[in-house]
Amino acid sequence: MHVSLTDQLEKMVKAKVASGMYNNSSEVIRESLRFMETHEAWIYQIKLDKLRSEVNKGIKHLDRGESVDGRAFFEELNKE
């Protein structure tokens, strides 16, 4: 596999190798991809938790009888 990087990204990779934290560019790229995967999973979990929280709020509103007729709501919305 061949990967093209911008000059700035290539400098970042070379700096990481030069720091001694990584033996070569491939290690830097692999670590970056692992971090990206972890970050995406973390963001997904945050969004999922927020969605669950909002659904639970809605359920509590319904349990208290705080609801609107969906059909009437959308009919009114379409009038505007």
Buried (B, 14 or more C-beta within 10 A) or exposed (E): EEEEEEEEEEEEBEEBBEEEEBEEBEBBBEEBEEEEEEEEEEEEEEEEEEEEEEEEEEEEEEEEEEEEEEEEEEEEEEEE
